């Protein structure tokens, strides 16, 4: 019998798909939330796909309620929400960004994980089992780079939201933000393949890729699994290297 239950956003590809597969291989139950089906996961025992567009923020509470309702907490030792889904675009100078582009990014990258976290904590308040939330953040939330203002702002906001939640939750729910470093995903490919005259950071991302500095999604999935297994103080914002040095926590 599965002992842990996961709700993971963005499971159709990249890190979300790799994390979900890792958990399923360990015998866990996974609900994957994404617009597109995760074909590589559909045949795996324990996987349930939830087709949903996180841009529909006013409908998130109802969606998550429908996911949580059939879960029997007495069947599990832990329930964990992993907010992985994110949006990279627009990669433009501030004056070139259209309002609708800002809104779309912030809805998916910041507002959706905030709502999901809030609803998850509220709906599981009476559950007597370990509860954890993992926010997938980025170093871009700590460093200012040209043409990345919206993405970086979303990640900085997610970091602060995590820290604030930590001041409230104590040992009730572990809410942790994790910066996995540079990962070889479609988002990274999109960034490095931009024209340098349009996006100066493309050269940096391309150099990192060519130098073999990117982690694979499977490597990060193993890393996230170690964080899940480790009890941590709620509100922490961790980098990949921090966690590699803290495997024995």
N, C-alpha and C positions, 0 to 999 in steps of 0.2 A: 504493500500500500504506500502510495506517495505520502511523504511527510511534510512537504512544503508546497505552497501555492504562490505562483508569480503572475502578476499583471504587468505586461511589458508593452510599451508603445513603440511603433516603428519597426515591426518585426518582419516586414516584407523584404528587407535587404540589409546589408552592412552590419553594423554592430548589433542592432536589435535582433536580427536573424541569428547571428552567432551566439549571442547571450541566451536567447530562447532555446536554441539547439543544445547548448551546453547544459542548461537546466533539465531539459527533457532527457538527455542521456544519463543524467543522474537520478532519473526516476521521479522527477517533480511534475506537478501540474502547471501548465502555462496557458494563460489567456493572452493572445497576441492582438493588439489593437493597431490597425493600419487601414488605409484606404484600399490598398491592393492586397490580394491574397498572398500568403507566404507559401508558394508551391513546394519549396524544399522542406517545409515543416508539416504540411498537411497530412502526410502519411504516418507521422510519428505519434506513438501512443502518448496520450496526456495533453495533446495540443488542441486548443479551441480558438478558432479565428473570430475576431470581432471586427466587422467591416465598419469603419467610422472615420470621418474626416474631422480631425482635431481643430480645424478652423471654425467649426460649428460650436463655438465655445458655450453658447447658451444651452446646448443639449448635452454637454459633458456629464452633468450630474445625473441625469436620467440614464445615460448609457452606462456609467460606472455602477449605478445602483442595480441595473439589470445583470451586470457581471457578478457583483458581490452577493446578490440575493440567493442564488442556489448553492453558494459555498457554505459548508457546514464546518465552522471553526474547530469543532471537536475532532475532526478528521485530520487536522494538520498541526504541526508544531510551530509553523511560521507562515505568515502571509506577507508578501513583499511587492511593492509597486516600484517599477523601474521606469522613470520618465526619460526615455532615450530619444524620442522623435524630436527633430529640430529642422530649421530651415536656414540655409546659408545666404541666399539672395535676399536683398539686393547688395551686390558688391559695386557700389557707386559712391562718388563723392556726395557729400551731404546735400549740396544744392541741386543735384541731379535726381534725387530720390523722390518718387511720387508718393503721396499720402497712402494710397492703397497698397503700395509695396511695403511701407513701414508697418501698416496695420496687419497685413498677412503674416509677416515674419513674427511680429510680437504675439499674435494670437497663437501660433503653433509653438514658438520657442520659449515663451515666457508665461502667457496667460493660461494656456492649456495645462502645463505642469503645475502651476499654482492651484488651479481649480481641482485638478486630479488629486493633488496632495491633500487639500482641504477636505474634499469629499471622502477620500479614503480614510482619513483620520476620524472624521465624524461618523461614518457608517460602521467602522470597526471598533468604536469606542468601548463597547461592552464585551468585546471578544477577549477571552482570557488565553492569549497565545502571544508569541513574539511577533512584533510588527515592525517593518522596516520600509523606508522609502529611499531609493537611490536616484539622485538627479545627475544626469550626464551633462557635465558642464564643459568648459574649455579654457585654455590659457588666454584666449581672446577676451575673456571676461575680466582679466587683470591688466592687460596691456593694450595701449591705444595704437591702432594701425590704420593707415589711410584706406578709405573705401570699405571699411568693415564696421561702420558706426552702429548699424542696427543690430547685426549679429552679436557684436561685442556688448552692446547695451543689454540685450536679452540675457546673455550669459552672466553679466555682472549682476543683473537683477535677480537671476536665479540663485546666485551665490548668496546675496543678501537675504533673500527669502528663506533660504536654508538656515542661515545663521539666526535669523529672527525666530524661526520655528523651533530651533534648538533651545532658545531661552524659555520657551513655553512648555516644552514637552518633557524635559528631564528624562526619566527612564521609561516613559509610556510608549513612545515610538522613536526609533532611531531614524532620523532624517539626515542623510549624508549626501553631499555633492562630491562628485568624482571627476577630475580632469584627467582623461586617459592619455593625454599627449597626442601626438600626431598619428593618426590611424589611416590605413590605406582603404578608404571608402570612396564611394561615388562623389561625395561632397569634396573630398580632397582632390579628386581628379578634376572636378569642375573648377576648383580654385586655381590649380596649377596650369590648366589649359586656357585660361583667360588670356587675352592679349595684354602684354605688359603695359602698353600705353593706356589701356583702360583700367588696369588693376595692377599697380606696382608690386603688390605682394605675391603675384603669380610667380615671379622669379624665385622668391624665398621658398614657396611650396614645391616648385619644380626641383630646386637644388636639393631639398630634403628628400624628395622621392628618389632622385638619381643617386644620392649618397646612401640609400638604403636605411634611412633614419625612421621610416614609418613602421609602426607596429601593425600586425595583421589583425583583423577582427577576431580571429580565434584566440590570439594571444591576449587581447583585451578581455574577451569573454572569460578566460581562465583567471585573469586578474580581478574582474568583477566578482567572480565566484568566491575568491578568497576574502574579499571585502564583505560579502554577504555572510560568510561563515563566521566572521569576526565581530564580536560585540564592540560597538564604538559609542562614544559620547555623541548624542544628538547635536546637530548644528555644525559639524566639522565639514570643511571644504578641503579636499585632499587632492594632491597631484599624483601622477603615476609614480614618480620616484619616491615620494613620501611613503606610498603604500608598499613599494617594493622593499623599502628599508624596514617596514613594520609588519612583515609577514608573521612574525611570532607574537603579535599582539594578543 
